[in-house]
Amino acid sequence: MRQFPLCDMKTGTYARVVRLDTKGDLRRRFMDICLVEGAPVECLRKSPAGDPKAYLIRGAVIAIRKEDAATVMVEADL
């Protein structure tokens, strides 16, 4: 299946997290919001300027900036 960064998800699409390519505080923040390997993600909407985007992650809507979302690899297998 095709892997791509979370920031490239289109509104209304689903994917599953493959890996986090980040370290430190950002990695900890992602893990705190359950953005971990295997987690299903839906891209709900984007701001009028296009950044950030809102994602549904395990029942919570989370806004993530493009530069941060670029460090999360997902695959569209859902």
C-alpha positions as CSV (number, residue, x, y, z in Angstrom):
1,M,0.0,0.0,0.0
2,R,1.1,3.5,-0.7
3,Q,2.7,5.4,2.2
4,F,2.6,9.2,2.4
5,P,2.8,12.0,5.0
6,L,-0.2,12.8,7.1
7,C,-0.2,16.4,5.7
8,D,-0.9,15.1,2.2
9,M,-4.3,13.5,3.2
10,K,-7.3,15.0,1.4
11,T,-10.4,16.1,3.3
12,G,-12.8,13.2,3.9
13,T,-10.2,10.4,3.5
14,Y,-9.1,7.8,5.9
15,A,-5.6,6.3,6.6
16,R,-3.7,4.3,9.2
17,V,-0.5,5.5,10.9
18,V,2.6,3.6,9.8
19,R,5.3,5.4,11.7
20,L,6.3,8.6,13.4
21,D,9.5,10.2,12.0
22,T,10.0,12.6,14.9
23,K,11.7,12.7,18.3
24,G,11.5,14.6,21.5
25,D,8.5,16.7,22.6
26,L,6.6,16.4,19.4
27,R,6.8,12.6,19.4
28,R,5.6,12.7,23.1
29,R,2.7,15.0,22.1
30,F,1.6,12.7,19.3
31,M,1.7,9.7,21.6
32,D,-0.3,11.6,24.2
33,I,-3.1,12.2,21.6
34,C,-2.9,8.5,20.6
35,L,-1.3,9.2,17.2
36,V,0.7,6.0,17.3
37,E,1.5,3.2,14.9
38,G,-1.8,1.5,13.7
39,A,-4.1,4.3,14.8
40,P,-6.8,5.1,12.2
41,V,-7.0,8.7,11.1
42,E,-9.6,10.7,9.2
43,C,-8.9,14.1,7.7
44,L,-12.0,16.2,8.6
45,R,-11.3,19.7,7.3
46,K,-8.6,22.3,6.7
47,S,-8.5,25.9,7.8
48,P,-9.3,28.5,5.2
49,A,-5.6,29.2,4.7
50,G,-5.0,25.4,4.3
51,D,-2.9,25.1,7.5
52,P,-3.6,23.5,10.0
53,K,-5.9,20.6,9.2
54,A,-8.3,18.9,11.6
55,Y,-8.0,15.1,12.0
56,L,-10.2,12.6,13.8
57,I,-7.9,10.4,15.9
58,R,-9.5,7.8,18.2
59,G,-12.6,9.9,18.8
60,A,-10.9,13.3,19.3
61,V,-10.6,16.1,16.7
62,I,-7.0,17.4,16.7
63,A,-5.6,20.3,14.6
64,I,-2.1,19.6,13.4
65,R,0.2,22.0,11.5
66,K,1.5,20.9,8.1
67,E,5.2,20.9,9.3
68,D,4.3,18.6,12.2
69,A,2.0,16.4,10.1
70,A,4.8,15.9,7.6
71,T,6.6,13.8,10.2
72,V,3.8,11.2,10.4
73,M,3.7,8.5,7.7
74,V,0.3,6.9,7.0
75,E,-1.1,4.5,4.4
76,A,-4.5,4.5,2.9
77,D,-5.6,1.0,3.6
78,L,-9.0,1.7,5.2
